[in-house]
Amino acid sequence: MPKLPGVKHLRAVKALEKAGFRIDRQSKHVFLSKGLIHVVVPRNNPVDAYTMGAIVRDAGMSIEQFRELL
């Protein structure tokens, strides 16, 4: 599995929006949904690689698909 570097939270949110997710609400975290799939992006800069990998996996995407959207 290819590595995913830490990503700024705004860049991650924009990439997920390109994938069809929409922002439900925002606070210390950004909550996004697409149908029945829900993901949460923390407002850390950068979001570390382990957390970003888990977010991408929860979104039902591969690392390669996510990198293309960045």
Backbone bond lengths (Angstrom), bond angles and torsions (degrees), N, CA, C in turn:
res aa  C-N    CA-C-N  psi(-1)  N-CA   C-N-CA  omega(-1)  CA-C   N-CA-C  phi
1 M - - - 1.451 - - 1.526 108.64 -
2 P 1.328 118.63 127.79 1.453 120.84 -179.34 1.524 111.47 -68.02
3 K 1.302 114.98 152.42 1.457 120.83 -179.08 1.526 110.64 -77.12
4 L 1.305 114.75 149.33 1.462 121.13 175.86 1.521 107.06 -120.02
5 P 1.328 118.42 117.76 1.461 119.59 -179.47 1.516 110.88 -71.79
6 G 1.325 116.12 168.28 1.459 119.81 173.56 1.513 109.64 -61.06
7 V 1.303 117.07 142.39 1.470 122.94 -176.02 1.520 108.11 -127.39
8 K 1.327 117.46 141.85 1.462 120.32 174.43 1.517 108.84 -64.41
9 H 1.329 116.94 142.88 1.462 120.23 -173.15 1.531 112.53 -62.34
10 L 1.325 118.75 -36.52 1.468 119.55 179.61 1.522 111.36 -65.88
11 R 1.320 116.34 -36.99 1.466 120.40 178.55 1.526 110.47 -67.12
12 A 1.339 116.70 -38.76 1.462 120.88 178.10 1.523 110.77 -65.90
13 V 1.329 117.32 -41.62 1.467 121.18 179.38 1.523 110.25 -63.64
14 K 1.332 117.37 -43.10 1.475 120.86 179.16 1.525 110.75 -62.39
15 A 1.332 117.25 -40.24 1.462 120.75 179.53 1.528 110.44 -65.71
16 L 1.321 117.00 -40.37 1.465 119.91 178.56 1.535 110.63 -67.99
17 E 1.323 117.48 -35.12 1.470 119.97 176.54 1.528 110.37 -64.93
18 K 1.331 117.81 -37.48 1.465 121.12 175.53 1.522 111.06 -62.20
19 A 1.335 116.52 -30.14 1.462 121.47 -179.79 1.523 111.91 -81.88
20 G 1.332 117.60 -0.61 1.457 120.42 176.30 1.512 115.08 106.25
21 F 1.317 118.29 1.72 1.464 121.06 177.50 1.517 108.85 -79.67
22 R 1.335 115.88 153.21 1.455 120.00 175.70 1.526 108.42 -127.98
23 I 1.315 115.78 150.59 1.462 120.89 -178.26 1.522 108.95 -77.02
24 D 1.336 116.21 125.06 1.459 121.24 176.41 1.522 110.64 -88.15
25 R 1.332 115.57 -48.88 1.462 119.91 178.25 1.518 109.34 -160.24
26 Q 1.316 115.25 165.94 1.454 121.12 -178.24 1.516 109.67 -137.62
27 S 1.308 115.68 140.32 1.459 122.91 170.74 1.522 105.15 -151.37
28 K 1.325 118.11 -121.71 1.457 119.68 173.68 1.519 110.57 -74.28
29 H 1.310 116.22 -12.87 1.459 123.60 175.83 1.533 108.05 -130.49
30 V 1.331 115.96 158.41 1.461 121.03 176.00 1.523 106.66 -107.06
31 F 1.319 117.25 121.48 1.457 123.19 -177.92 1.524 108.30 -99.91
32 L 1.337 116.44 122.90 1.459 121.78 -179.36 1.517 109.52 -122.98
33 S 1.337 115.84 153.64 1.464 119.56 177.12 1.521 110.17 -144.39
34 K 1.320 113.21 156.10 1.466 122.36 175.97 1.517 105.12 -147.69
35 G 1.331 116.15 98.48 1.463 119.62 -175.00 1.514 109.49 66.20
36 L 1.326 116.44 -121.71 1.461 120.96 -179.78 1.522 113.08 -93.81
37 I 1.317 117.69 0.40 1.465 121.71 -179.08 1.519 109.14 -93.09
38 H 1.331 116.66 127.94 1.455 122.33 179.14 1.521 108.82 -123.79
39 V 1.324 116.60 135.75 1.458 121.91 175.69 1.522 109.07 -132.46
40 V 1.317 115.68 154.69 1.454 122.28 -179.04 1.522 107.72 -127.27
41 V 1.330 116.50 126.47 1.463 121.95 178.82 1.530 107.69 -112.22
42 P 1.346 118.03 119.82 1.468 119.20 177.58 1.518 110.67 -71.98
43 R 1.313 115.90 153.14 1.472 120.49 179.41 1.530 109.89 -88.73
44 N 1.318 117.21 57.27 1.456 123.05 174.88 1.512 108.12 -105.42
45 N 1.310 116.61 144.14 1.455 119.78 174.70 1.514 108.82 -122.76
46 P 1.302 117.73 115.39 1.459 127.52 -9.46 1.526 111.02 -84.08
47 V 1.323 115.96 159.57 1.467 121.35 171.15 1.520 104.68 -74.51
48 D 1.340 117.66 124.00 1.464 119.16 -172.91 1.522 112.36 -65.66
49 A 1.319 115.15 163.68 1.458 122.09 -171.82 1.527 112.33 -62.64
50 Y 1.326 118.32 -38.63 1.467 120.68 -179.03 1.526 110.94 -65.98
51 T 1.330 116.36 -44.89 1.461 120.49 179.07 1.523 110.56 -65.61
52 M 1.332 116.84 -42.28 1.467 120.45 -179.63 1.519 110.39 -64.38
53 G 1.330 117.87 -38.51 1.463 121.29 177.04 1.522 111.61 -61.63
54 A 1.332 116.06 -40.95 1.464 120.36 179.05 1.528 110.97 -67.31
55 I 1.328 117.45 -38.67 1.460 121.30 178.94 1.527 110.08 -63.89
56 V 1.332 116.17 -44.51 1.469 120.84 179.89 1.523 110.39 -63.53
57 R 1.321 116.95 -42.11 1.469 120.99 178.82 1.532 110.52 -64.26
58 D 1.335 117.15 -42.73 1.471 121.04 178.76 1.530 111.46 -65.15
59 A 1.336 116.41 -28.81 1.463 120.73 178.98 1.525 111.97 -77.39
60 G 1.340 117.00 -6.67 1.461 120.55 178.61 1.513 112.98 79.19
61 M 1.318 116.37 26.17 1.457 121.30 -178.61 1.523 109.56 -117.80
62 S 1.331 115.57 162.74 1.457 120.05 172.36 1.526 108.22 -94.73
63 I 1.319 115.90 164.34 1.460 120.53 178.61 1.537 110.36 -59.71
64 E 1.340 116.46 -39.98 1.462 120.51 -179.59 1.522 111.25 -62.97
65 Q 1.331 116.82 -43.51 1.465 120.73 178.88 1.530 110.51 -61.33
66 F 1.329 116.61 -42.19 1.452 120.35 -179.38 1.521 110.96 -66.77
67 R 1.341 117.22 -41.49 1.469 120.46 179.50 1.521 111.43 -61.07
68 E 1.338 117.43 -36.15 1.462 120.44 178.39 1.523 111.73 -64.17
69 L 1.318 117.24 -30.90 1.457 121.66 -179.02 1.519 112.85 -80.45
70 L 1.328 117.53 -18.87 1.479 120.57 -178.47 1.480 112.05 -68.90
